[in-house]
């Protein structure tokens, strides 16, 4: 098996990032669409001031997430055929990370909104905190704790910090 060139690695990293962004983009768009329709539902008038504040946080975080996750497409259009794939990959990596952070905020806020509407506040806060820990476990703690898995495998270096950070 031949070793890939640096250009091929950037191409592969970009393709991998695009696939990840497609998955995240679909999720945030569905959440954002749900949040956009919520004020027009019959029960929204019964929400408390706290619930409306949580709703605004969830909505704005979903909008921020969508903007960041979709932004690599616009960046790619601006840099198309300029030979700046490394810059694009670094930008897309940062936007994906930020977009996931905003998606986490939006999802936990949405859980808080719904649980506070149907349960008492204390239970809603506990369940929302547990939801946040659940997401953080799978989106942050485990990936960072296990980032050295397979270090002996030399065949895939797309997560090399020097490549992603441009060092």
Order of alpha helices (4+ residues) and beta strands (2+ residues): alpha-alpha-alpha-alpha-alpha-alpha
